[in-house]
Amino acid sequence: MSVNPDREGHTYPPAEPYQLSRDAVREFATAVMAHHPAHHDVDAARDLGHRDLIAPPTFVVRVAQRAEAAAVNDPEAGIDFSRVVHAEERFTHHSPVLAGDTLTAQTTLERIRVMGAGAMVTTRTEVHNDAGTHTTTVISSLLVRGEDDQEATP
Amino acid sequence: MSTRPQIDQLEKGQSIGEQTVGISRADLIRYAAASGDHNPIHWNDRFAREVGLQGVIAHGMLTMGLAADLVTAWAGDPAAVVDYQTRFTKPVPVPDAEAGSPETHTAWLNISGKVGKIDAEAGTVRVDLTVAWNSQPAPGTPGEGSAGEKVLAKTQAVVAL
């Protein structure tokens, strides 16, 4: 299986909406040792003018990866996940992600750059909340090692 | 609650702080559960070795997530972090502790940040982060920062002030 550059530009259907609870914000914040009180204490978040707990800056990866799975599992894209190494990640926050939001994420295969037997695959995932507000753009780059490559260290 | 930095009082190159974070096998399990990333290279040594690693490594996204705390503390409001990016360049090995609790730290990250760019017109500051891994708990000289092996590159957070 090799990556198919002709799939560049393809947009997949959005993933099942993700309902973000206060518990999920706190659980993620605890897991990444994000100590800011606005991730844990509703009053602290409200003091900053937020409706509810704010998700840590990288939380949206949880939602984005569900949408990116459509690209990774697309037979026409030809990505062998067992040969994938996460190369780059970028979050652009247009509006805060808050507990109580229902988030919808949709992934586009933004760029496929063939490199020898492998490829660098970049996805762009756009995340909106249930009010229709565009919250986040997630750019993720995966290095897909070619079958001929040596076993590399991620 | 920290006071928000004043953009007109910042200088390029100024430190925003430094912290050292210990990581245990239990931390990797907590991150797997919270993130939904259950790839066994982050919890099963045998599987990790079979795919060519020395053993279990931390999720790159955990390392990226850990480094954000320094920025949100400095910014005063997590919502001020309007852009955050990194490149994953080296793995962070997290071996099983030889004895004791699975909460025993077996890897340490030294995280430091400085003001990389100030855009007064846009009201934004780019913070450049350095994240270095150590297999020992006593990293470098305090204040020196970035002792150990760098595991991320181009780690930049844009903060709206």
Interface residues (C-beta under 8 A of the other chain):
Chain A: A24 E27 F28 T30 A31 V32 M33 A34 H35 H36 P37 A38 H39 A44 D47 L48 H50 I54 A55 P56 P57 T58 V61 R62 Q65 R66 S82 V85 H86 A87 E88 E89 R90 F91 T92 H93 H94 P96 I139 E151 A152 T153 P154
Chain B: M1 V21 D27 R30 Y31 A33 A34 S35 G36 D37 I41 V51 G52 L53 I57 G60 M61 L62 M64 G65 L66 A68 D69 V71 T72 A73 D77 P78 A79 V81 V82 D83 Y84 Q85 T86 R87 F88 P91 A157
